[in-house]
Amino acid sequence: MNLSTTGLRLASNAPIDLQLHTVQSDGRWTVESLFDYLLGEQFGLVAVTDHDRVDTAVPIQTLAQKKRLPVLVAVEMSTSWQGKLVDLLCFGFDPNSGSLSELAQDLVRRQQENTQEVFENIEQQGYRFSPDALPTILAKPSAQHPHALFNLLKEHGYGLGDPSAGKLMMDAGFKYITNNPTAVATAAHQSGGICLLAHPGRTDGFMTFDEQLLDKFRQEVPIDGLEVYYPLHTSGQTAMYQAYAQRHHLLTSAGSDSHGPDKPPIKYQAELCRTLLERLGIQIA
């Protein structure tokens, strides 16, 4: 596969953003509209990290080369640890290598099976939908299934009171399907890539990491670094993760987690991710 980042050299203050999402997972950007925005804003390098979408890496690289926009091969993989959600960012892998791709495809299959099971359980309770409702949801990327089911219930006037739409889904057996984080990190390495812990300071349903939890996680999961710079991190968290990464010789990443134009990409300086980028063959002046 030809890469849009081959031979790339960036100034230390070049604007980058290494976590972006499109309609190919749960974002609202189309890939083309996102790329046009990034070109207009003169970004030097970005990463499209659609959830569990290893399969889109090749067409993204093809469009990136056509647009002359340097884009890292990347994916955000959904995992769980100690009962909490934990996302892992994988960069620079070979999408044609089976390890990471197989994990992503298996997750998509399991999420589709769960979505179908939940839909059928809700129907068995007497709720009625059009014949094309389930096929329409299943045709969407797996990351959109929770929102699609929730919106379907609301659109039909279900779950507006008690029980809520969310409770209807959970009582019907809905689950956020995840992978094992050790398996993901190992597969990323087997595919020639690197693996970083995404947004370690998030609190909205995700595991919130302090130094002790990071130590425990790293004992089990061979991650290469942390997404230190993230818009929901407090200044104290950012300083703590930065110091932790430096102390343990970990790679550092910076991402906005933009899902649409309402929360646009952030212009982080390439210098913040120097070790990561140089590990991936990108020179920083």
Beta strands, then each sheet from edge to edge (+ up, - down):
strand 1: 9-10
strand 2: 15-20
strand 3: 45-48
strand 4: 71-72
strand 5: 74-81
strand 6: 84-91
strand 7: 194-197
strand 8: 225-229
strand 9: 251-254
strand 10: 268-269
strand 11: 283-284
sheet 1: 1+ 11+
sheet 2: 4+ 3+ 2+ 10-
sheet 3: 5+ 6- 7+ 8+ 9+
end
